[in-house]
Amino acid sequence: MTSVLEWRKTATSYLGLTRAALPATVHLRNGMSLELDEFYDLETLWQVWFRRVYQVRPSDRVVVDVGANIGLFSAYAAAVAPGSRVWAIEPFPATFRRLQRCVEQNGLAERVECACLALAGQAGDRAMVSSAAGSELNRLLPADSAGEGAVPVPALTLTEFLDRNHLDSVDLLKMDIEGSEYEVLGATKREVLRRIRRLNIEYHEPPRRDCGTKQSLMELVSDAGFRLVHDTGRDDLYGIAYFDRE
C-alpha cells in the first residue's frame, strides 16, 4: 500500500479523473507532510512515492540527491533508509527555499543537508533559467551563454562537492538536472565515480550537440565500473538509467 494517506484523491488528481486542487498538502503515513504548489509537484510525488522510480534501499547510509527540487525525493530517501544521511543539492533560490521548508517541517534537518548550488563541469558562477511550466524544469545554461532573466547560481564539480563534504563512499547518487548530467559526469574522473555504489540518472535530450549523446553517457558510466541494470527510456531523449556495481 502507498505511503500516502490521501492516496486515492492524489491518484485520481494526477490521472486527471478529478480536478487537482493546488496548492495542497499531502500527508504520509509516517507523519510527514509534503506541500504541492503546481502540477509538476504532483507528478514528482507520483513518480517518487507511488511508482518509486528511484531505487533506495533500507540499508543505504549515504544518499546524494542532485537536483533535489522541493525535497520530495530527499524525504522519500530519508523515510525508506531511516539510518541514512542525505545531501540535497538544489541551485535555484526560490526552489531551494521550498526544499528547506520541506526538510524543516518534517523534522529532517539533522539528516538532510541542503546545499544551494549547481553541479557543473567546472566551478564558478553560472546562470539558470526558470520554466513557466514548473520548477522541476528549471535548467542550467551553458557556461558560455546567458539568457534573459537568468538567475546567477554558484557551481561546483561533483568531485569538489564530494570532497568538501568528506564523502569517500556514496551508496546512492540520484541525478535529475535537466540535461546537465552530460556536463557533470563528463568532467568527473573515473576514480571519483568509483566512490559511488549506485547511480539513478534521469537523462534528457542533450542541451547541445557537443555535449555528447545518451550512448556516450552510458559508456562513460560503464567505463567507471558500473553495469546498466535497467533503462526506462524508449528513445535517446528521456528516461531513467539505473546503474549498479559489477
N, C-alpha and C positions, 0 to 999 in steps of 0.2 A: 504494500500500500504506500502511496506517496506520502512524503513528509509534510505536505501542505494541508492544513486543516480545511481550508475552503477549496479543496481540490476540484470539486465538481463545478463550482462557479468559475474558478480560474480556468479550467479546461474549456468550458463552453465559451468563455470570453475570448480565449486565444483562437479557438477554432471558428469563431465568427457566428456561433449559434445563438449567442446573446450579446447584447451591447456591452463593450468593455467600458466600465465607468472608471476613468482615470482623472486625477491621481487616486491611488488606492494603497492600502496597507494589507499585505498578505501575512497571515500568521502561520507559523510552523508548529508541528507537534513537540518540538524540543524547546519551545518557548521563545524562539527567535521571531522577529518581525522584519519584513522587507518592504521598503517603500518604492512603489512603482509610479513614475510620473508620465511615462509615454509608452506607446505600444511596443517599441523595441525593448523596453524593460520587461514587459510581459513575455515577449518572445525569448529573451535571455533566461528568464525564470523557467520557462517551459523546457528549454534545451538543457539547462543545468540541473534543475530539481526534479523534473518529470522524466525526461528522456535520459538524463545522466550521461551526457555525451563526453564528459571528461572522466577519466578513469582514476579516481582517487582510491587509495587502499587504506583500510583502517590502521595499518602498520606504518604508514608514512609519517616521517618526523620532520622533514624539511620540504616545504612546497613553495615555489616561486610562481606568482601569478603576474605574468607580463601582459599588460592590457587589462587591468583589473576593473576598469569602468566603475560602476557604483558598488562593487563588492559582492555581487551575487555568487560568483564562484569562490571567492575567498571565504565567505560564510559557509558555503557548502563544504569546502575542504576542511574547515575547522570542525564542522559537525561530523563528517564521515571519519576523519582521523583525529580523535579527541586529544591525542598526545602530540599533535603536530604544532609547528611554528610556521606561519605563513608570511611571506613577504609580498605585499601587494603594490604593484607599480602602475601608476596612472598619471600621465602628464598634464591632461587638460584641467586647468584650475577649477572650473565650476563642477566638473565631474569628480575631481579629487575631493572636493568638499562633501559631495554626496557619499563618496567612499568612506570618508572619515566618520560621517554621521552613522552610516550603517554599522561600522565597527564599534563605535562608542555605544550606540543604542542597544547593541546585542551583547555588551559586556566582553568584547573580544580584544580590547586594547592591549592586553598583556600577551596575546598570542598572535595577533595580526599586526605586522609592522608596515605602515603605509609610507610610500615614497612618491613624492610629486616630481616625477621626471620621466623622460622618454628613454628608451634604449635605441641606440643608433650604431652606425658603423664606426663613428668616432665621437669623442666627447666634444662638447661645445654648445653654443646657443643654436637652437633650431626653431622652426615655426610650425604651428599646427593650424589647420582649418577645421571649423566645426561644420557638422552636417545638419541641415534643416530637418532631415528625417528623424534623427535621433543621435544621442551622444555615443552610442556604440559604433557609429560610422565616422567619428572624428578621425582625422588621419594626419600623419606627419608629412610635411612637404619635403621634397628632395633638398639636399644640403645647398645646392646652387640655385634655388628658386625661392620666390616669395609670392604670397597670394594676398589679394585684397582682404583686409580684415583679419589677417592671420594673427595668431596668438603666440608670443615668444615662450619657449619652454627650454629648460636645461636638458641636456642629454649626456648619457654615459654609454660606454660599451657594455656588453654583457659581462665581459671579463672584469672590468672595473667595478661593476656592481657586485659581483660575487666576491671579489677581493675585499672591497670596502666593508662588506658585511660578514667577512670571515666564513664564507660558505664554501668549504672544501668538498662537500658532498651534498647533492640535492636529490631527493627521492623522486620528485615530480616537478617538471617545469612546464607550465601551461602557457601558451603564447597565442594571443589574438590581437594583432596590431595592424590590421588593415593594409597589408602589403609590405610593411617594413620588415617582415620576417626575412626577406631576401637580404636586405642590407645588414641586419643584425647578425644573422647566422653566418653570412659570408665573411664577416670580419672577425669571427671568433675562431681561434686556433683549435685544432682537433683535441689537443691535450686538455683544453678548458672544457670542451663539450663532454669529454670523458668523465668529468666530475659529476655529470648528471646521469641518473639511472634510467629515467623515463621521460619522454617528450610527448606532449599532446600539442600539435601545431595546427592551428586553423589557418590554412593557406588561402591566399586570394590571387586574383589576377595581378601579375607584376605591374608596378606603377609605371615602369619604363622598360623599353626593350633591352637596355643594357644591364638590367637588374638580374637577369637570369630567367630560368623557367622552372616550372614545377619539377621537371625531371632533374635539373641541375641541383635543386634544393634537396631532393630526395637522395641524390648521390652524395652530396656534401655530408648529410647526416649519417648515411650508411658508412662513409669513409671514416667517421669518428667512432665506429664500432657499434652502431645501432642497427637493429633489424626492424623493418616495417611489419607491424602486427596487423594493422587494418587501415584502410583509406576509404573514407566515406564518399569521396568525390566521384562524380560521374564524368567529369571532364577535368581539364587542367586549370580551371578558373576559380574553383572554390571547393573546399572540403576540409575535413579534419583528418590528419595523419597521426597515427599512434605508433610510437617507437619505443622499443624496449632494448635491453642489452642482450646480446647473443650469449 
